[in-house]
Amino acid sequence: MNSNQFEYMNNNGGRNAAAPGIALPNPGEGAAAYPGSANQNAGNSSRNMPVVPLPNPGEGGPVFPGGGNDTTPVIPLPNPGEGGPVFPGGGNDTTPVIPLPNPGEGGPVFPGGNNGTNNMPVIPLPNPGEGGPVFSGNNSSGFQGTIITVLPRPVTPCFYCNSSSYGTIRFLNAAVGYNPFVISINNRTAVNTLEYAEVSEYGRISSGYQTITVAGRNGYIFISKQIRVTVGATMTVAIVNTAGGLDLVEINDAVCYTPMGGACIRACNLSYNAGPLTLSTYSGNVVFSNVAFMEVTNYVRVIPAHYDIYVSNRNEALLSTEITVRSGSQYTVYMFNWTESPTAIRTLIIEDRK
């Protein structure tokens, strides 16, 4: 705390001098006032210092903190709702925290916890729905993102089989703001519960045009749409938000061949309101530029290693995550919303092991 924020009174160099206090203001005029003391006579008062000027009512400004033996005023308090530094209260540490924001404005905050021993603020919090850096919790690296590993299965269940020719399908829920879905194929339940940011296992489905229905647990139908299943094809059907509700996106999960122990990676933008998104590695050896809504890039072969990945729009960086690429795997990095804000983007990385 900077001592020049405060004015102290010292008459003739003595702390016990019987000097009068500085002038009190007219009511409502503000200015400096005597803080008062438990021992107010001139001979016994240990801290006969006036506080810095008090404000007019409702104007904010520095005030006497009250309580305890330390009569040093705190740094200026703001007008109600204006934010600014405040006295943290509690404990033996009377150091004010760094400025608090107005409600909804974000900014650095005091993390609390650890019995006050760790007073380091977390990195700036965003406005609600705006994304940006947040405290990572137990993940010390601070990266955000989820990785789902899908292991190969010798026999996949049958979602809908009425012929001897079929393809393979799974479902991804990338729609924010909805309760879990029930997915049916031609009025036959294929997935009983599909949570947000969850992917189902693969299942066989007869080739040809099949009707996919996405409903709530109460039976309300959100969307019913026909898709075309090619014989021998493997695909992911993603449920996504649109400006008018929900839609289904068909994603071809063709095998990416990785000779000599390599791996493959691609990107898919499932955010309808974020605009084109760019995904790149820290080293810059992998860049998927301006991936449009519902677009799936081609696979790029990469060397098995640890990669830091960054997602940005045309104006700013939105998030970072990390991935450890393993030999013989192919990865799809899905980018979609975690709130309805255009900049609130998250990733879901699906690793398909061969």
C-alpha positions in Angstrom: 0.0 0.0 0.0 1.5 3.3 -1.0 1.8 5.6 1.9 1.3 8.7 -0.3 -2.3 7.7 -0.7 -2.9 8.9 2.8 -2.4 12.1 4.7 -1.3 11.9 8.3 -1.2 14.7 10.9 1.9 15.1 13.1 2.0 18.2 15.2 5.5 19.5 16.1 6.9 16.1 15.4 5.2 14.4 18.4 2.5 11.7 18.3 1.1 12.6 21.7 0.8 16.4 21.1 -2.5 17.9 22.1 -3.2 19.3 18.7 -6.7 20.0 17.5 -7.9 17.7 14.6 -8.3 19.1 11.2 -11.4 21.0 10.2 -14.6 19.0 10.0 -16.8 19.6 6.9 -20.2 21.0 6.7 -22.8 18.1 6.5 -22.8 16.6 3.0 -19.6 18.4 1.9 -17.1 15.6 2.4 -13.4 16.5 3.2 -11.2 15.2 6.0 -12.6 13.9 9.3 -11.1 12.7 12.6 -11.4 8.9 12.7 -12.0 8.6 16.4 -10.2 6.2 18.8 -10.7 4.0 21.8 -8.5 6.4 23.8 -9.4 9.9 22.6 -7.6 12.1 25.2 -4.5 13.8 23.9 -2.2 12.1 26.3 -3.3 8.5 25.6 -4.3 8.3 22.0 -1.9 6.2 20.1 -3.1 7.0 16.6 -4.6 10.6 16.5 -4.4 10.7 12.7 -7.3 11.8 10.6 -8.3 9.7 7.7 -8.0 11.0 4.1 -11.0 13.0 2.9 -14.4 11.3 3.3 -16.7 11.6 0.4 -20.2 13.2 0.2 -22.8 10.5 0.8 -23.0 8.2 -2.2 -19.8 9.6 -3.8 -17.4 6.8 -2.8 -13.9 7.6 -1.8 -11.6 6.4 1.1 -13.3 5.4 4.4 -12.1 4.3 7.9 -12.0 0.4 7.9 -13.2 0.1 11.4 -12.4 -2.6 13.9 -9.0 -3.8 15.3 -6.1 -1.7 16.4 -5.0 -0.5 13.0 -6.6 2.8 12.2 -5.0 3.2 8.9 -7.7 3.9 6.3 -8.1 1.6 3.4 -7.6 2.6 -0.2 -10.6 4.3 -1.9 -13.8 2.5 -2.1 -15.9 2.9 -5.2 -19.5 4.2 -5.5 -22.0 1.4 -5.3 -21.8 -0.8 -8.4 -18.7 1.0 -9.7 -16.2 -1.7 -8.8 -12.7 -0.8 -7.7 -10.4 -2.0 -4.8 -12.1 -3.1 -1.6 -11.0 -4.2 1.9 -10.8 -8.0 1.8 -12.0 -8.5 5.4 -11.3 -11.4 7.7 -7.9 -12.9 8.8 -4.9 -10.9 9.8 -4.0 -9.8 6.3 -5.5 -6.3 5.8 -4.0 -5.8 2.3 -6.7 -4.9 -0.1 -7.2 -7.2 -3.1 -6.7 -6.0 -6.6 -9.6 -4.1 -8.2 -12.9 -5.9 -8.4 -15.0 -5.4 -11.5 -18.5 -4.1 -11.9 -21.0 -7.0 -11.9 -20.7 -8.9 -15.2 -17.5 -7.1 -16.3 -15.1 -9.9 -15.4 -11.5 -9.0 -14.4 -9.2 -10.4 -11.8 -10.6 -11.7 -8.6 -9.2 -13.0 -5.2 -9.2 -16.8 -5.4 -9.8 -17.4 -1.7 -9.0 -20.7 0.0 -5.6 -21.9 1.4 -6.3 -20.0 4.6 -5.2 -16.8 3.0 -1.7 -18.0 2.4 -1.9 -17.8 -1.3 -3.2 -14.3 -2.2 -2.2 -14.5 -5.9 -5.3 -13.7 -8.1 -6.2 -16.0 -10.9 -5.9 -14.9 -14.4 -8.6 -12.5 -15.7 -12.1 -14.0 -15.9 -14.2 -13.2 -18.9 -17.6 -11.7 -19.1 -20.3 -14.5 -18.9 -20.4 -16.3 -22.2 -17.4 -14.6 -23.7 -14.8 -17.3 -23.2 -11.3 -16.3 -22.5 -8.8 -17.7 -19.9 -10.1 -19.1 -16.7 -8.5 -20.8 -13.7 -8.0 -24.4 -14.7 -8.7 -26.0 -11.4 -6.7 -29.1 -10.7 -5.2 -29.1 -14.2 -2.0 -27.3 -13.6 -1.3 -26.8 -17.3 -4.4 -24.6 -17.7 -5.3 -26.2 -21.0 -8.9 -26.8 -21.9 -10.5 -29.6 -23.9 -11.7 -33.2 -23.7 -10.3 -36.2 -25.4 -12.4 -39.3 -26.0 -10.6 -42.5 -27.1 -12.6 -44.9 -29.2 -11.1 -48.4 -29.3 -11.8 -50.7 -32.3 -14.5 -53.3 -31.7 -14.6 -56.6 -33.4 -18.4 -56.7 -33.6 -20.5 -53.5 -33.5 -24.1 -53.6 -32.3 -26.9 -53.1 -34.8 -28.8 -49.9 -34.5 -31.0 -50.7 -37.5 -30.5 -53.7 -39.8 -33.1 -54.8 -42.2 -30.8 -55.9 -45.1 -27.6 -57.7 -45.6 -25.8 -54.5 -46.6 -25.0 -51.8 -44.1 -22.7 -49.0 -43.0 -21.5 -47.9 -39.5 -22.7 -44.9 -37.7 -22.2 -43.1 -34.4 -23.8 -39.9 -32.9 -22.1 -36.8 -31.4 -24.1 -34.2 -29.3 -22.6 -30.8 -30.0 -25.8 -28.8 -29.2 -25.6 -26.5 -26.2 -28.7 -25.6 -24.2 -30.6 -28.9 -24.4 -31.3 -31.8 -22.1 -30.0 -35.2 -23.1 -31.3 -36.6 -26.4 -33.0 -39.8 -27.4 -32.0 -40.9 -30.9 -34.1 -43.2 -33.1 -33.6 -44.7 -36.5 -36.8 -45.4 -38.3 -38.7 -45.2 -35.0 -36.4 -47.7 -33.4 -34.4 -46.3 -30.4 -30.7 -46.4 -31.2 -29.3 -44.3 -28.3 -31.3 -43.9 -25.2 -29.4 -41.0 -23.6 -26.8 -38.8 -25.3 -25.5 -36.0 -23.2 -23.9 -32.7 -24.4 -20.3 -33.2 -25.6 -20.8 -37.0 -25.6 -20.3 -39.4 -28.5 -22.0 -42.8 -28.8 -20.4 -46.0 -29.8 -20.5 -47.1 -33.4 -23.4 -49.3 -34.6 -24.4 -50.9 -37.8 -27.2 -49.4 -39.9 -28.7 -50.6 -43.1 -27.6 -48.9 -46.3 -29.8 -46.5 -48.1 -31.9 -43.6 -46.9 -32.7 -43.8 -43.2 -34.7 -41.4 -41.0 -32.9 -40.1 -37.9 -35.1 -38.6 -35.1 -33.7 -36.5 -32.2 -36.1 -36.2 -29.3 -36.2 -35.3 -25.7 -36.7 -37.8 -22.9 -40.3 -36.6 -22.8 -40.9 -37.6 -26.4 -40.7 -34.1 -27.9 -39.2 -34.3 -31.3 -36.6 -31.6 -32.1 -35.6 -32.8 -35.6 -36.3 -35.7 -37.9 -34.2 -35.9 -41.0 -33.2 -38.5 -43.6 -29.6 -39.4 -44.2 -28.0 -41.6 -46.9 -25.9 -44.5 -45.6 -23.4 -45.9 -48.1 -22.5 -49.6 -48.0 -19.4 -50.1 -46.0 -19.1 -46.4 -45.0 -18.3 -45.3 -41.4 -19.7 -41.9 -40.3 -20.4 -39.6 -37.4 -23.8 -37.8 -37.3 -23.4 -34.6 -35.2 -26.3 -32.8 -33.6 -25.6 -29.1 -33.8 -27.2 -25.7 -33.0 -28.4 -23.5 -35.8 -30.1 -20.1 -35.9 -33.4 -21.8 -36.2 -33.0 -24.8 -33.9 -31.1 -28.1 -34.5 -29.6 -29.8 -37.5 -27.7 -33.0 -38.3 -24.2 -32.9 -39.9 -22.9 -36.0 -41.6 -19.2 -36.6 -41.2 -17.3 -39.2 -43.1 -15.0 -41.2 -40.8 -12.9 -42.7 -43.6 -9.7 -44.4 -42.5 -6.5 -42.3 -42.7 -3.6 -44.6 -43.6 -0.5 -43.9 -41.5 2.5 -45.8 -42.8 5.7 -46.2 -40.7 3.9 -45.6 -37.3 2.5 -42.2 -38.1 -0.9 -40.6 -37.1 -3.5 -38.3 -38.6 -5.4 -35.3 -37.4 -8.2 -33.1 -38.8 -10.5 -30.3 -37.7 -14.3 -29.8 -37.8 -16.2 -26.6 -37.0 -19.6 -27.2 -35.5 -20.3 -23.7 -34.2 -22.9 -21.9 -36.3 -22.3 -18.4 -34.9 -18.5 -18.3 -34.4 -17.6 -17.7 -38.1 -14.6 -19.4 -39.6 -12.2 -20.9 -37.1 -8.5 -21.6 -37.4 -6.7 -24.4 -35.6 -3.0 -24.5 -35.4 -0.2 -26.1 -33.4 2.4 -24.1 -31.5 5.1 -25.2 -33.8 3.0 -24.2 -36.8 3.6 -27.4 -38.7 -0.2 -28.1 -38.6 -2.6 -25.3 -39.6 -6.3 -25.6 -40.5 -7.2 -22.1 -41.7 -10.7 -20.6 -41.8 -12.7 -23.8 -41.2 -16.3 -22.9 -41.9 -19.4 -24.1 -40.1 -20.1 -27.8 -40.8 -16.8 -28.1 -42.7 -14.5 -31.0 -42.0 -10.9 -30.7 -43.2 -8.9 -33.4 -44.8 -6.6 -35.4 -42.6 -3.0 -34.3 -42.2 -0.3 -36.9 -41.3 1.7 -36.0 -38.2 4.6 -37.5 -36.2 3.4 -39.0 -32.8 4.3 -36.4 -30.2 2.8 -33.9 -27.8 1.2 -30.9 -29.4 -0.1 -27.6 -28.0 -3.2 -26.6 -30.1 -4.7 -23.1 -30.4 -8.1 -22.1 -31.8 -8.9 -18.6 -33.0 -11.4 -16.7 -35.1 -10.5 -13.8 -37.4 -10.0 -11.4 -34.5 -8.7 -13.2 -31.5 -7.4 -16.3 -29.9 -10.3 -18.3 -28.2 -8.7 -21.2 -26.4 -5.8 -23.5 -26.1 -5.7 -27.3 -25.5 -3.2 -30.1 -25.8 -3.0 -33.5 -27.3 -0.6 -36.4 -27.2 -0.7 -38.1 -30.6 -0.1 -41.8 -30.5 1.1 -44.0 -33.4 -1.6 -45.7 -35.4 -4.4 -43.3 -34.3 -6.5 -40.7 -36.1 -7.8 -37.6 -34.4 -10.8 -35.3 -35.1 -10.8 -32.0 -33.2 -14.4 -30.8 -33.0 -14.9 -27.2 -32.2 -18.3 -26.0 -30.9 -20.0 -23.8 -28.4 -20.2 -24.2 -24.6 -22.6 -21.3 -24.3 -24.5 -19.4 -27.0 -21.8 -16.7 -27.2 -19.9 -16.7 -30.5 -16.6 -16.7 -28.7 -17.4 -19.4 -26.2 -15.7 -22.2 -28.1 -14.5 -25.5 -26.7 -12.9 -28.6 -28.2 -13.8 -32.3 -28.2 -11.0 -34.5 -29.6 -12.0 -38.0 -30.6 -9.1 -40.4 -30.9 -9.9 -43.5 -33.1 -7.5 -46.3 -32.4 -6.9 -48.7 -35.2 
